Amino acid sequence: MRNIIKACKSLSDETRLRILNLLLQRECCVCEVMQALGISQTRASRNLSILHEAGFLKLKKEGLWSNYSLDREGMEPYLSDLMNAVSKALEDNEVFTLDRKRLNKAKRVGPTRAASLQ
């Protein structure tokens, strides 16, 4: 029961929905999420962590970068159903469409450069 509550709470925030929208497109590092959504590194990391802890995401460390993607293979069936519902709901939303366009222009940058993007 706690896991379902944690998952539903994680979906109750606009920033986290916007992040999931990006990750439906492709794997992202924290700096790409920052650029696409125009948010700070702290805010991006905190919200990615919440989605990861809820079971939606997997984390892969590569040198300086923390790369997040949807955990399609490891996701519980109820989480997969929630993701499908979220995906459908986000399809035609103007804000989410603009976020996806900004993601296409986002560049992977090192930690020093990422701090200056805030």
C-alpha positions as CSV (number, residue, x, y, z in Angstrom):
1,M,0.0,0.0,0.0
2,R,2.8,2.4,0.9
3,N,4.4,2.0,-2.6
4,I,1.1,2.9,-4.3
5,I,0.7,6.0,-2.2
6,K,4.3,7.0,-2.8
7,A,3.8,6.6,-6.6
8,C,0.6,8.6,-6.6
9,K,2.2,11.4,-4.5
10,S,5.1,11.5,-6.9
11,L,2.7,12.2,-9.8
12,S,0.9,15.0,-7.9
13,D,3.5,17.7,-8.8
14,E,3.7,19.6,-12.1
15,T,7.5,19.6,-12.3
16,R,7.6,15.8,-11.9
17,L,5.0,15.3,-14.6
18,R,7.1,17.6,-16.9
19,I,10.2,15.5,-16.1
20,L,8.4,12.3,-16.9
21,N,7.3,13.9,-20.2
22,L,11.0,14.4,-21.1
23,L,11.9,10.9,-20.1
24,L,9.2,9.5,-22.3
25,Q,11.3,10.9,-25.1
26,R,14.7,9.7,-24.1
27,E,17.2,9.2,-21.3
28,C,18.3,12.5,-19.7
29,C,21.0,13.8,-17.4
30,V,20.2,16.3,-14.7
31,C,21.6,19.2,-16.8
32,E,19.4,18.4,-19.7
33,V,16.3,18.4,-17.5
34,M,17.4,21.8,-16.1
35,Q,17.7,23.3,-19.5
36,A,14.5,21.9,-20.9
37,L,12.4,23.0,-17.9
38,G,14.3,26.1,-16.9
39,I,14.8,24.9,-13.3
40,S,17.7,24.8,-10.9
41,Q,20.0,21.8,-10.5
42,T,18.7,21.3,-6.9
43,R,15.1,21.3,-8.1
44,A,15.8,18.9,-11.0
45,S,17.8,16.5,-8.8
46,R,15.3,16.5,-6.0
47,N,12.3,15.7,-8.3
48,L,14.3,13.1,-10.2
49,S,15.1,11.4,-6.9
50,I,11.4,11.4,-5.9
51,L,10.4,9.7,-9.1
52,H,13.3,7.2,-8.8
53,E,12.3,6.3,-5.2
54,A,8.7,5.8,-6.3
55,G,9.9,3.2,-8.8
56,F,9.4,5.0,-12.1
57,L,13.0,5.7,-13.0
58,K,16.4,3.9,-13.2
59,L,19.6,5.8,-12.6
60,K,22.9,5.2,-14.4
61,K,26.0,7.0,-13.4
62,E,28.6,7.8,-16.1
63,G,31.5,9.8,-14.9
64,L,30.2,13.2,-14.0
65,W,26.7,12.5,-15.2
66,S,23.7,10.9,-13.5
67,N,21.5,9.7,-16.3
68,Y,17.8,8.9,-15.7
69,S,15.4,6.9,-17.8
70,L,12.1,5.2,-17.4
71,D,12.6,1.8,-15.8
72,R,10.3,0.0,-18.2
73,E,11.7,-3.5,-17.4
74,G,11.8,-3.1,-13.6
75,M,8.6,-1.1,-13.2
76,E,5.8,-2.7,-11.2
77,P,2.7,-3.4,-13.4
78,Y,0.6,-0.8,-11.6
79,L,3.4,1.8,-12.2
80,S,3.4,0.9,-15.9
81,D,-0.3,1.4,-16.0
82,L,0.1,4.8,-14.3
83,M,2.8,5.8,-16.7
84,N,0.6,4.9,-19.7
85,A,-2.2,7.1,-18.3
86,V,0.3,10.0,-17.7
87,S,1.7,9.6,-21.2
88,K,-1.8,9.8,-22.7
89,A,-2.7,12.8,-20.7
90,L,0.4,14.7,-21.6
91,E,0.3,14.2,-25.4
92,D,-1.6,17.3,-26.5
93,N,-0.7,19.7,-23.7
94,E,1.0,22.9,-24.9
95,V,3.5,23.2,-21.9
96,F,4.6,19.6,-22.3
97,T,5.0,20.0,-26.1
98,L,7.3,23.1,-25.5
99,D,9.3,21.1,-22.9
100,R,9.9,18.4,-25.5
101,K,11.1,21.0,-28.1
102,R,13.5,22.5,-25.6
103,L,14.8,19.1,-24.7
104,N,15.8,18.6,-28.4
105,K,18.1,21.7,-28.0
106,A,19.5,20.8,-24.5
107,K,23.2,20.0,-24.3
108,R,25.0,17.8,-21.8
109,V,27.4,20.0,-19.8
110,G,29.8,19.5,-16.9
111,P,29.0,20.4,-13.3
112,T,30.7,23.8,-13.5
113,R,28.8,24.8,-16.6
114,A,25.5,23.4,-15.3
115,A,25.7,25.7,-12.2
116,S,25.9,28.7,-14.5
117,L,22.7,27.7,-16.3
118,Q,20.6,28.3,-13.2
